[in-house]
């Protein structure tokens, strides 16, 4: 388990998309701040769509939108 102030890197292949700094850690969730890198602009529309789905409570669309992100990006504990 990671604790506060730990960092995760969001990657697309070998390209750094952004860094997440953990503010709160508890099972099973971690809360943190995201610091985008220039490569994030390519993926921002996908995250915007995911947030819109959640806001509209259109949960039946969530898995497809999330799967696209999960297939393209990976995270690594730093």
Secondary structure, 3 states (H helix, E strand, C coil): CCCCCCEEEEEECCEEEEEEEEEEECCCCEEEEEEECHHHHHCHHHHHHHHHHHHCCCHHHHHHHHHHHHHHCEEEEC
